């Protein structure tokens, strides 16, 4: 029997709090899960610093990746014998679903910003490089690894397969919304996934939804909207991210200034130098990062030491609403005042902006073209979701942005010049900012 068709002697299951069970019968999937590169995802949290706000959010990208695989497996099961579905794509879909987040690093988005990295690039590099994952995929057939990489990179010619992993209603989003809601303990991210899976239909270039399932999709869209503003963009989580980002910036600056670290930050050196090999990237996970942060609390550099102590012990920055587009003069004056008070504004006065577009209709020519969700009407025609749903239409194409200014309030109490304190607090807490 060909490797791609090989089944396990008996089905393996992973007990899962979201999907009850994750089912594995294919030898290829089982072998991919066993690779060091996939096991590494156990040591990367799904939600980065969110556990500082929601203490239950300790789940990993390993959990999520299995969940996305399970949703795609169920979708494919429902697609059997339907028009437009080619079952030869089954293994490709499941492998891409399982491996879609393979390149995420520790505290992924903060690391990417500081070191100018791209987790999607590293996902491709792991799949196509000298790795256990690549060896398993190439056993399926020569070039299969490239096909999986193309699906994840959204360049594969089969757009239907791509849409299962990456679209405005895909397996990735359906898993992380429910999983993140479960582990954070909030009620926003829940929707009727079973109903959505039942009304999904394969078409030539994307999955569509039977019109009878429109209300379940509305619920999904609103769940996503709520999760972004109540969980993912929570201001306390963003405070921890701000401090984390500044730790990395400070450590990099010290390295470039030939600072003598108490312990050589071996795992970070290639990141500081901007020349990260795949092997070095794979060796850095969140347990290693925490180890260095723990040690750096004792560093002679006061800024690095203070920031690490804050991060490790949850002494976070406070924040105020602040619109940088309307308050440029205020921000520049605050920078001057912080300097006068002996507080380095590069590390202790930080603007952070978050924005989200919950759903959008098709806008050709846009930098990121979003394929809209289409409803399959009883007469066989297709209608774009926001044209049929008043709820979705009300938020469609509307980008919401939130600005916060972060600072260490305890430092303000330590300023000896009362005039500086009054002017700083006067700007920070003025009514114009509300």
C-alpha positions in Angstrom: 0.0 0.0 0.0 1.3 3.5 -0.9 2.4 5.6 2.1 -0.3 8.3 1.3 -3.0 5.7 1.7 -1.7 3.9 4.7 -3.9 3.7 7.8 -3.1 3.1 11.4 -3.9 -0.4 12.8 -6.6 1.3 14.8 -7.8 4.9 15.0 -5.9 7.2 17.5 -7.8 9.9 19.4 -6.8 13.0 21.3 -9.2 14.0 24.0 -10.0 17.6 23.3 -12.1 20.1 25.4 -13.4 21.9 22.3 -14.2 19.1 19.8 -14.4 16.3 22.4 -12.1 14.1 20.3 -9.5 14.7 17.5 -9.5 11.6 15.3 -6.4 10.3 13.5 -6.4 7.3 11.2 -3.9 8.3 8.5 -0.3 7.2 9.0 1.0 10.5 7.4 -0.9 12.7 9.9 0.3 10.6 12.8 3.9 10.8 11.6 3.6 14.6 11.2 2.4 15.0 14.7 5.4 13.0 16.0 8.0 15.3 14.3 10.1 17.5 16.6 9.0 20.6 14.7 5.3 19.9 15.4 6.0 18.9 19.0 7.8 22.2 19.5 4.3 23.9 19.2 3.6 22.5 22.7 6.1 25.1 24.0 4.5 28.1 22.2 1.4 29.6 23.7 -1.5 30.2 21.4 -2.3 33.6 22.9 1.1 35.0 24.0 0.7 37.3 26.9 -3.1 36.9 27.2 -2.7 34.6 30.3 -1.6 37.6 32.2 -5.1 38.9 31.9 -7.1 35.7 31.5 -5.2 33.2 33.7 -6.8 30.1 32.0 -5.2 31.0 28.6 -2.4 28.6 28.9 -3.2 26.6 25.8 -0.6 26.1 23.0 -0.4 26.3 19.3 -0.2 22.5 19.4 -3.7 22.3 20.8 -5.0 24.8 18.1 -3.3 23.0 15.2 -4.8 19.7 16.1 -8.2 21.5 16.4 -7.9 23.0 12.9 -7.0 19.6 11.5 -10.0 18.0 13.2 -12.4 20.7 11.7 -11.0 20.2 8.2 -11.3 16.4 8.6 -15.0 16.8 9.5 -15.6 19.2 6.6 -14.0 16.7 4.1 -16.2 14.0 5.6 -19.3 16.1 4.8 -18.0 16.8 1.3 -17.8 13.2 0.2 -19.5 12.6 -3.1 -20.6 16.2 -3.5 -20.1 18.0 -6.8 -16.9 20.1 -7.1 -15.1 18.0 -4.5 -12.1 15.9 -5.5 -11.3 13.4 -2.7 -7.7 13.2 -4.0 -7.2 16.5 -2.2 -8.1 15.0 1.2 -4.6 14.4 2.5 -3.3 17.8 1.2 -6.1 19.6 3.1 -5.5 17.8 6.3 -1.7 18.2 6.2 -2.0 21.9 5.5 -4.6 22.3 8.3 -2.3 20.5 10.8 0.9 22.5 9.8 -0.6 26.0 9.1 0.9 27.5 12.3 4.2 25.6 12.3 6.4 28.7 11.9 5.1 30.6 14.9 7.8 31.6 17.4 7.7 32.5 21.1 5.3 35.4 21.7 5.0 35.4 18.0 3.7 38.8 17.1 6.0 40.8 19.5 9.0 38.9 18.3 8.1 39.5 14.7 7.8 43.2 15.2 11.1 43.6 17.0 13.2 41.3 14.9 11.4 41.9 11.6 10.5 38.2 11.2 7.6 36.5 9.5 6.1 33.3 10.9 4.6 32.5 7.5 8.1 32.5 6.0 9.3 30.1 8.7 6.3 27.9 8.2 7.4 27.5 4.6 11.0 27.0 5.6 10.2 24.2 8.0 8.0 22.4 5.4 10.5 22.8 2.6 13.8 22.6 4.6 15.9 19.8 6.1 13.3 18.8 8.7 11.3 15.8 10.0 8.2 17.4 8.6 9.7 17.7 5.1 10.8 14.0 5.2 7.3 12.8 6.1 5.7 15.0 3.3 8.1 13.9 0.6 7.4 10.3 1.4 3.9 10.9 0.3 5.2 11.9 -3.2 8.0 14.1 -4.6 6.7 17.7 -4.5 4.0 17.1 -1.9 5.8 19.3 0.6 5.7 22.2 -1.9 2.0 21.6 -2.4 1.3 21.9 1.3 3.4 25.0 1.5 1.5 26.5 -1.4 -1.9 25.9 0.3 -0.7 27.5 3.5 0.9 30.4 1.5 -2.4 30.9 -0.4 -0.7 30.4 -3.8 -2.0 26.9 -4.6 -4.0 26.7 -7.8 -6.9 24.9 -6.0 -8.6 27.9 -4.4 -11.3 25.6 -2.8 -8.6 23.8 -0.8 -7.0 27.2 0.2 -10.4 28.6 1.4 -10.7 25.7 3.9 -7.6 26.9 5.7 -7.7 30.7 4.9 -10.8 32.7 4.2 -13.3 34.8 6.2 -15.0 31.6 7.4 -12.2 28.9 7.7 -11.2 26.1 10.0 -8.5 28.2 11.5 -10.9 30.9 12.8 -13.5 28.4 13.8 -11.1 26.6 16.0 -9.3 29.6 17.6 -12.5 31.5 18.5 -14.0 28.5 20.3 -10.7 27.4 21.9 -9.7 30.8 23.0 -13.2 31.4 24.5 -13.0 28.1 26.3 -9.6 28.7 27.9 -10.1 32.4 28.7 -13.5 31.6 30.2 -15.4 34.2 28.3 -18.8 33.6 26.6 -18.3 35.6 23.4 -16.5 33.1 21.1 -19.2 30.4 21.0 -21.3 29.7 17.9 -23.0 26.7 16.3 -20.1 25.2 14.5 -21.8 21.9 13.9 -24.6 23.8 12.0 -22.0 25.7 9.9 -20.2 22.5 9.0 -23.5 20.9 7.9 -24.4 23.8 5.6 -21.0 24.2 4.0 -20.9 23.3 0.3 -17.8 23.0 -2.0 -17.8 25.1 -5.1 -15.1 25.5 -7.8 -13.0 28.2 -6.0 -14.4 28.4 -2.5 -16.7 27.0 0.2 -20.2 28.5 0.2 -22.9 28.4 2.8 -26.5 27.2 2.3 -28.8 30.2 2.9 -30.6 28.3 5.6 -27.5 28.5 7.7 -27.1 32.3 7.5 -28.0 32.9 11.1 -25.3 30.5 12.3 -22.8 32.4 10.2 -24.0 35.8 11.6 -23.4 34.3 15.1 -19.8 33.3 14.0 -19.1 36.8 12.6 -20.3 38.5 15.8 -18.4 36.1 18.0 -15.2 37.0 16.1 -16.0 40.7 16.5 -16.5 40.4 20.3 -13.4 38.2 20.8 -11.2 40.7 19.2 -12.3 43.6 21.4 -12.9 41.7 24.6 -10.0 39.3 24.5 -7.4 39.8 21.8 -7.1 43.6 22.2 -7.7 43.7 25.9 -5.7 46.7 27.2 -4.0 44.8 30.0 -2.8 42.1 27.6 -1.5 44.9 25.4 0.4 46.4 28.4 2.2 43.1 28.9 3.0 43.0 25.1 4.3 46.5 25.3 6.7 45.6 28.1 7.7 42.4 26.3 8.5 44.3 23.1 10.6 46.9 25.0 12.6 44.1 26.8 13.5 42.7 23.4 14.4 46.2 22.0 16.5 47.0 25.1 18.4 43.7 25.0 19.1 44.2 21.3 20.3 47.7 21.9 22.6 46.6 24.7 24.0 43.8 22.4 24.7 46.4 19.7 26.4 48.6 22.3 28.7 45.8 23.3 27.1 45.5 26.8 28.6 42.7 28.9 25.6 40.5 29.8 26.0 38.5 33.0 25.1 35.4 31.0 25.7 35.5 27.2 22.3 35.5 25.6 23.3 32.7 23.2 19.8 31.9 22.0 19.2 35.5 21.0 22.4 36.3 19.2 21.3 35.5 15.7 18.1 37.4 16.3 20.0 40.5 17.5 22.3 40.2 14.4 19.3 39.9 12.1 20.6 36.6 10.6 18.4 33.8 12.0 18.9 30.3 10.6 16.0 27.8 10.7 17.9 25.7 13.3 18.4 28.7 15.6 14.8 29.7 15.1 13.5 26.3 16.1 15.6 26.2 19.3 14.0 29.3 20.8 10.7 28.7 22.5 8.8 30.4 25.4 10.5 28.5 28.2 13.9 29.7 26.9 12.7 33.3 26.7 11.3 33.1 30.3 14.6 31.8 31.5 16.5 34.8 30.1 13.9 37.2 31.4 14.3 35.7 34.9 18.1 36.1 34.7 17.9 39.7 33.3 16.1 40.9 36.4 19.6 40.9 38.0 21.3 42.7 35.1 23.2 45.9 35.9 21.3 47.8 33.2 18.5 49.4 35.1 16.0 49.5 32.2 16.4 45.9 31.2 16.3 44.8 34.8 13.2 46.8 35.6 11.3 45.8 32.5 12.0 42.1 33.1 10.9 42.4 36.7 7.7 44.0 35.6 7.0 41.3 33.0 7.8 38.4 35.3 5.8 39.8 38.3 2.9 41.4 36.4 3.8 45.0 37.4 2.3 46.4 34.2 2.1 49.8 32.7 -1.0 51.9 33.2 -2.8 53.3 30.2 -5.0 56.2 29.0 -7.0 56.7 25.8 -4.9 58.8 23.5 -5.4 59.7 19.9 -2.0 60.3 18.3 -3.6 61.9 15.2 -5.2 64.6 17.2 -2.7 64.9 20.1 0.7 65.1 18.5 1.7 68.2 20.5 0.7 66.5 23.8 2.7 63.5 22.9 5.8 65.5 22.0 5.5 67.5 25.3 5.1 64.3 27.3 8.3 63.0 25.7 10.2 66.2 26.8 8.7 66.0 30.3 9.7 62.4 30.7 13.3 63.2 29.7 13.4 66.1 32.2 12.2 63.8 34.9 15.0 61.2 34.0 12.6 58.6 32.6 13.5 57.2 29.2 10.5 57.7 26.9 11.8 55.2 24.4 10.9 52.5 26.9 8.4 54.0 29.3 6.1 56.1 27.1 4.5 53.9 24.5 1.7 54.4 22.0 -0.1 51.2 21.0 -2.9 51.0 18.4 -5.1 48.0 17.6 -7.5 47.7 14.7 -9.8 45.1 13.3 -12.0 44.6 10.3 -14.5 42.0 11.3 -15.9 41.3 7.9 -15.5 42.8 4.4 -17.0 42.4 1.0 -14.8 42.0 -2.1 -12.7 45.0 -2.9 -10.6 44.2 -6.1 -7.2 45.7 -6.1 -6.9 46.0 -2.3 -3.5 45.0 -0.8 -5.3 42.1 1.0 -8.3 41.0 -1.1 -10.7 39.3 1.2 -12.9 36.7 -0.5 -16.4 37.4 0.8 -18.7 34.7 2.2 -21.3 33.6 -0.3 -24.7 32.2 0.4 -26.2 29.4 -1.8 -29.8 30.4 -2.4 -32.6 27.9 -2.9 -32.8 28.7 -6.7 -29.0 27.9 -7.0 -27.8 31.5 -7.3 -25.2 33.1 -4.9 -25.6 36.1 -2.8 -22.9 37.9 -0.8 -23.5 37.6 3.0 -23.7 41.3 3.8 -26.4 41.8 1.1 -28.7 39.3 2.9 -27.8 39.9 6.5 -28.6 43.3 8.2 -26.4 42.3 11.1 -23.3 41.6 9.0 -24.1 44.6 6.8 -23.9 46.9 9.9 -20.3 46.0 10.5 -19.1 45.1 7.0 -16.1 47.1 5.8 -16.0 49.1 9.0 -12.5 49.1 10.5 -12.3 50.0 14.2 -9.1 51.3 15.7 -8.3 51.8 19.4 -5.3 53.9 20.7 -3.8 53.6 24.1 -0.8 55.4 25.7 1.1 53.2 28.1 3.4 54.4 31.0 4.6 53.3 34.4 2.4 55.2 36.9 4.7 54.3 39.8 7.5 56.2 38.2 5.4 59.4 38.2 5.1 59.2 42.0 8.9 59.1 42.3 9.4 62.4 40.3 10.7 65.0 42.8 9.8 68.1 40.7 6.1 68.7 41.5 5.6 71.0 38.5 6.7 68.3 36.1 4.4 65.8 37.8 1.4 68.2 37.6 2.0 68.9 33.9 2.4 65.2 33.0 -0.7 64.2 34.9 -2.5 67.2 33.5 -1.9 66.0 29.9 -2.5 62.3 30.7 -5.7 62.8 32.4 -7.2 65.8 30.6 -10.8 65.6 29.6 -9.9 66.1 26.0 -8.4 62.6 26.0 -11.7 60.9 27.1 
